[in-house]
C-alpha cells in the first residue's frame, strides 16, 4: 500500500493510534477486572484455608492423644499440645525448626528405631497406614513412656502426600500388664515348685519302692513253686506297668531332665516319648537351644511345647511330628509342626477363646515377652510358632529378674 508522502504516513499512524487506544484501554480494563477477581478468589481461598487450619488446630487441641502432621520432607507441619507435652518438646523450638524434636523411639523389644523405620516414615515410603504399633520413648527427663501409634497418609489435590500420626500414652496399661505378669510368674512359679516337689517324691520314693518290689518278686520267682511262677510273673508285669505310669506322670509333672540336663535334652525326651506313645515319626532340630537359658524361660518354653504336642495327640491325627528351634536376629523361635488334619486358624484371639490350652500357652509366653502364632489350613497340618526375645531367654538377662526360685 502506498501512503504517498511522509505526511500521509504520519496521518495514517495517528489515526491508527486514535482507533487502537480505546481498544487497548478496554482490554486493559478487562484484564484488570479479571486480575481483581483472581486476587479476590485467592484471598477467599487463603482465608478459607486459614479458617480450616484454625478449625483443625482447635479440634486437635481437644484430643487427649498426641497428634502431628508431617509433610513429605519429614518436616512437622502441625502438632497439638498433647504431642508437645507427651514428648517434652519445646513448642517454639519445634515450630522454628519444623522438627519433631530428638525423639528416642524404641521397639517393644528395646531396639532403637532409626528414622526411616518410624511409623510416619514408613507411611510416606509405602503409602499404607500403620495401625496399633507399640513402642516406647526415652524422654529427656529420663522417663520411659509406652505408646500406641497409628499413622495414615493424606494426599492433597496436587498429589503431594503427608502423614498424620497419633500417639496414645499406654504407660499405665503396660505397668498394669507387667504387674499382672509378675503375679502370674509367682503363681506359675509356685505351681512349678510344687510340681517339682511331687515329681521328685514320685521318682525318689514310689519309683524306688516299685523297683525294690519288682526285684523282690524276681527273687521270689526263682524259688517259687511252678504253680506260682506265672502268678508272680503277672505281678511283676503289673509292677512294671505301674513303674512306667509313675515315670510318665513324673515327666508330665516336671521332667527331671529339664533341671538336670537342660531344655534341649528335655524336649528331645518329650518328643521321642510322644512319638513312641502315638506310633508316629518324630524329628527335632534344637541346636539353637545350646545356650544358657534361664530357668523361667526353660519352663515356659517346655510347657508351651508340651501343650502343643498334647493338642496334636488329641486332634491332629498326624503321622509326623517335628520340633525345631531357630535364632533369627534378636528373637528365638520354637516351631512345633505336624502333618495332620489342620484347621482354619484365623486370629489367635478367636481360637484361644475356644481353647484354654492355647490361651494358657499365650499367657505363659507373655511372661517372658513372647507371643504365639498359629499357622494352619485344613488338610495341610499345623505350625505352632512361639517367638521370644533372646534377651528374655538368656540366663544373664537383667530384665528377667523373677525366677521360679524367687516365687
ABEGO torsion letter per residue (X at the ends): XBAEBAAAAAAAAAAAAAAAAAAAAAAAAAAAAAAAAAAAAAAAAAAAAAAAAAAAAAAAAABABBBBBBBAAGBBABBBAAAAAAAGBBAAAAAAAGBAEBBBBBBAAGBBBBAAABAAAAAAAAGBBBBGBBBBBBBAAGBBBBBBBBBBBBBBAAGBBBBBBBBBBAAAAAAAAAAAAAAAAAAAAAAAAAAAAAAAAAAAAAAAAAAAAAAAAAAAAAABBAAAAAAAAAAAAAAAAAAAAAAAAAAAABBAAAAAAEAAAAAAAAAAAAAAAAGBBBBBBAAAABBBBBAAAAAAAAAAAAAAAAAAAAAAGBABBBBBBBBBEABBBBBBBBABAEBBAEBAAAAAAABAAAAAAAAAAAAAGBBBBBBBBBGAEBBBBBBBBAAAABAABAABABBAAAX
